[in-house]
Amino acid sequence: MAAPKYKDKDAGVVLAFNGQWISWSHTVIAYTAFLSALIVGCALHYHKIVQNQWYGYPQEWFPSVSATIGDRYPERSFFMLFIAITSGPRFALVGLFYLLTAKPGHALPKWIAGAGLVRTLTCGGWTYVTSTDDHDWHDILMISYIVFTIPWTTGCIALSPPNAKAIKYRKYLAAGFFGTLVPLVYFFIQHKVHRVAGAYTIYAFFEWSLILFDVGFDAVTALDFDTFEIVVRDVKGASKGVNASSVPTAVLEKEKEKATAGVYSARLNFGDALDIAADVYHGFVFWSTLTSLGLVVWYFPLWYMGISGYEALVMTTLGPILLGIKPIRSLVLRKQRATHLLSLAGLVAYLVKDPVLRLFTVGFGVWMSSLAWTATLSSESVHPVRLESRVLAWIVGLLMSSVAKFAWYTNNPIWPIMHAENGGWNGTGLALAVLAVLRFTRKGPLQTDHVAQRSSGSSLLSAISIGGIFFALHSLLSDTSTMILWTWDGYPIRGPVSNVNGWYTIVAMTVGLLLGVYQQDLVTTWTAYGVGCVGAAVLTLYQQWFGYYGALALTVYLMGISVPLISNAAKKSPAFTFGLGFFIYNFLVLFHVWVVAYAFVPGGPYVREHTDWIMIIMMLAIGAGVFDLISQKAKTPSNAKTADRRRPTGHRKYYIGTLGLLNILFLSANFLRFPTNDYKPYHPEDRLFTAGIWTIHFSLDNDMWSSEYRMRDLIKEMEIDVIGLLESDLQRIIMGNRDTTQFLAEDLGMYVDYGPGPDKHTWGAALLSKFPILNSTHHLLPSPVGELAPAIHATLDVYGSLVDVFVFHSGQEEDPEDRRLQSEYLAKLMGSTNRPAILLSYLVTKPLEGNYNTYVSETSGMHDVDPTDWDRWCEYILFKGLRRTGYARVSRDSITDTELQVAKFVVPKKEEQQKVWEMNAKKDKRERRVEEKDVPAGWRFPDLFKGDGVRGHHYHVFDEPRYFNF
């Protein structure tokens, strides 16, 4: 150890050593912990630690970090011993870095030190609580560690003393750490979802690389801590701002600002940060209210089976037209706080039980919300910085809404169709919304009366662009799964998946928004507009990954152009630009529904299946705004452009931080939602599976509440292994851009095929299965007059045997020719397979009559699950090549308008297949019924629903299940 340098003052010091030994000891001991476990594990349990749930040696030949350190003695003990010793230097390292960087009046060092401490504690958490001990807590602590690594890494770069070598190493190691996350996730998906042999070994190399980069990043502090001597004494004066490097301090500061995108270059102000948080949350409330309007409107035509009249409330977005009346405009501009508070009616609506009153409450909230935000933007338009901040709050609020919907399985937790029983956080959301409004409106309005146009150009073009951009943002970006489902085409998976790849949409939204803020000259060009148009065309015309690449390009463009378009509109007459703009938006919303609901609306046949027309009109509307912006740019003097570039941008740093935080929250939810592949049928010992068919009425129950939880409970308690869901496509504005199948599949542990996507213009058909879906194709059956009839043809691996499943929704009663053609098409489709098969369907026919005899025929080879069930009209289950053992009908309570029908089948072993086919062919044997007591216990339906049942669900029509010869 070195002797103290200031001997005249420190003669009494017995021990003194340089601060860099803290860093070196931390580095050596941390690496020893991991490497000792790796060496011991490979020496003693090599084949066991390279084994995973799918493969072992030789396909997998290098162990992952978790397999190495987590489960086996003695390697786990080696790791825990050294990682415990590491904790001392780790805490000391965080403390010394704080002492090195702390300066009076600067809050950032305290925040970074706090992040370092939490990061250290969570590191101990996930290393000592392994996934075997407690999987949930291990994941939570691991995610927390990664989350706090982000501010620690960027903060250390921002606060780095003027040392060129240290800054360089930190940048390289941080880039290596975060760059490794992308291939790490990719190969984990290849292993976990696609079960690629050897993928986990490659994943393991990236996982070990993370360890090397992470520890190496902290090792760089050795280059800074040589300024400390532990007693402690600053021997070089670096903590006082003295530059010991040969590189000029100004150059190093510029390099640090570049490395952190300037986020940390200014002092952090808690009040400013709170302002931005309130603004963004209030923007989130706006989008939550707006996106809920379609849902509560849609409830009524569902029950009226046609135009109900309540659709008129779609026009409640036209609140801004009141700003054209001078006394009202003056009142609203002066009383903005009251207007914004009244807009929260859309959140209060969940307390209103009656559906009609709830609809009107939401409509009032949307009216006030659109009015309040337009008034605020118009008022702030005289101050470019405040205007940009409000516009960013509005758009980042959309991104926050998408993140929240992903975390809640495509439902928004503060929607009026949510409450505590189905996962809603309405009360919490409302309380935060009130606080956000009070903060949002704490600054007085900049303009309270006269509203003059403050920019050249055309108000008409600007209004058209507002309609186009709001429709685009709402219809495509209010949920991360919408465009993914546009490109979905079944199994095997050849494109993105909602619960795995949704973050790509969030990244594209983030990048687009940053371009819209920092590169407005780029996004407001015809070249950028052309890229956006190409993206829209690719999304509309193609599927799989190529189609999604178009979606990402379009996403970047839409988010980027939204900033200048909305800012431009705010500088013009608010009543005209936003009033007319929202009217055009409403037209596109209705058009967006008409292309599917053409059979129920006037003029519907003319727009039937024309999503391409909608996309063209949307992009042309946005193009009108681009033309207006480019025209104004050409007339703007160069000195005005320069002045605009020099305006204060401090608020942007807080928005960048907010975007980073939202991305982290999304990734955290993404990690928790990652597929577990724990798909276990209920009775594998009997080779039994239970199949069901249910028309779920767009996941809105009879009282206008979201019904996923109640559906989940009934499906689980009925022990259903394979189920077809109809009226299940919710990816439209009017249905909230939702996807019920995500929640059901992940909660119940099932594979899911969404069926024909939202760009295929059907009401939806979906398949959920406990068994692997090996292949699926989607069909749109002949429908010359009425609505398109969707069908799924899937092949499942059921206990090692291939079983075909058909899910089908036929046309309406009013279109007999459609239904006849569809019955012929489906009969041939079912007859095309010689494998065991079942049909889960909505046929719109009476038993033993009409088209029934086409579905159940020699052409299809299918048999009715119970021909004596005379009380059917819509739902039917057919089968062939299987041993049918039971059939039941379960009442729906108030979940939907249709019961749940279920049937039980046994998959014959290979040597029994011929016998089963022969038995199916003989009616007297096929239809012979037996008593429940004669059926093995594992083959029986649950007793839970006998008699009065539970929660309004009980066996009905027959009062109890029926069992058949087996």
Buried (B, 14 or more C-beta within 10 A) or exposed (E): EEEBEEEEEBEEBEEBBBBBBBBBBBBBBBBBBBBBBBEBBBEEBBEBBBBBEBBEEEBBBBBBBBBBBBBBEBBBEBBBBBBBBBBEBBBBBBBBBBBBBBEEEEEBBEBBBBBBBBBBBBBBBBBBBBBEEEEEBBBBBBBBBBBBBBBBBBBBBBBBBBBBEBBBBBBBBBEBBBEBEEBBBBBBBBBBBEBBEBBBBBBBBBBBBBBBBBBBBBBBBBBBBBBBBBEEBBBEEBBEEEBEBEBEEEEBBEBBBEBBBBBBBBEBEEEBBBBBBBBBBBBBBBBBBBBBBBBBBBBBBBBEEEBBEBBEBBBBBBBBBBBBEEEBBBBBBBBBBBBBBBBBBBBBBBEBEEBEEBBBBBBBBBBBBBBBBBBBBBBBBBBBBBBBBBBBBBBBBBBBBBBBBBBBBBBBBBBBBBBEEBBBBBBEBBEBBBBBBEBBBEEEBBBBEEBEBEBEBBBBBBBBBBBBBBBBBBBBBBBBBBBBBBBBBBBEBEBBBBBBBBBBBBBBBBBBBBBBBBEBEEBBBEEBBEBBBBBBBBBBEBBBEBBBBBBBBBBBBBBBBBBBBBBBBBBBBBBBBBBBBBBBBBBBBBBBBBBBBBBBBEEBEEBBBBBBEBBBBBBEBBBBBBBBBBEBBEEEEEEEEEEEEEEEBBBBBBBBBBBBBBBBBBBBBBBEBBBEEEBEBBBBEBBBBBBBBBBBBBBBBBEBBBBBBBBBBBBBBBBBBBBBBBBBBBBBBBBBBBBBBBBBBBBBBBBBBBBBBBBBBBBBBBBBBBBBBEEBBBBBBBBEBBBBBBBBBBBBEBBEBBBBBBBBBBBBEEBBEBBBBBBBBBBEBBBEBEEBBBBBBBBBBEBEEBBBEBBBBEBBBBBBBBBEBEEBEBBBBBBBBBBBBBBBBBBBBEBBBBBBBBBBBBBBEEEBBEEBBEBBEEEEEBBEEBEBEEBEEEBBBBEBBEEEBBBEBBBBBBEBBBBBBB
